Amino acid sequence: AQSVTQPDIHITVSEGASLELRCNYSYGATPYLFWYVQSPGQGLQLLLKYFSGDTLVQGIKGFEAEFKRSQSSFNLRKPSVHWSDAAEYFCAVGLYNQGGKLIFGQGTELSVKP
Amino acid sequence: DGGITQSPKYLFRKEGQNVTLSCEQNLNHDAMYWYRQDPGQGLRLIYYSQIVNDFQKGDIAEGYSVSREKKESFPLTVTSAQKNPTAFYLCASSPGTGTVKYEQYFGPGTRLTVT
């Protein structure tokens, strides 16, 4: 069965430090890949997406992600974290020919130390 | 302003009562989705609809029902058959065709508490 794994439930980084959030997927073909961000008690906002082509994709708020087929990964990165980045981050996989359905990972909660 | 509206933000019900959560979008999107979010479990798909008057069960449809009589509206009813209904419910929509159909836009959510 298709699945998405975010190995880190909670990560704490210092403001100004770099960030990498991990995402691995299990799927028989190359899926469509997404990262969403959720502030407490709010809905989700799309950060970036990968459909095909260049494996390094840029998103909003200074985030980027890299698709690595050999590792079935789509890790999210940011060179310098700001206090406002504290939120929960979800990786998601879209399955080809299954409408617009997404499968979400369990989420990684990011805390930012001053 | 285009977007997705979910109301109310907080909802309280007694056990054994059915309750309907509202979801409205003015993005002219064809597809709409309902998710349930529980701590540590990510989002799980309850129902989705790709066109008016048609919808499909997601992964956890038991105890829930939906309707899609209008393009802009996709209400979710949590029935008394749902064993553990207390959760945060998120509605989303997306355009109907092409790869953009995977780009889901989310509402602010409704937190349902059943006691």
Interface residues (C-beta under 8 A of the other chain):
Chain A: V4 I9 Y32 F34 Y36 G41 Q42 G43 L44 Q45 L46 K49 F51 F90 G94 G99 G100 K101 L102 F104 G105 Q106 G107
Chain B: I4 Q6 A31 Y33 Y35 G40 Q41 G42 L43 R44 L45 Y48 Q50 Q56 G58 L90 A92 S94 G96 T99 K101 Y102 E103 Q104 Y105 F106 G107 P108 G109 R111
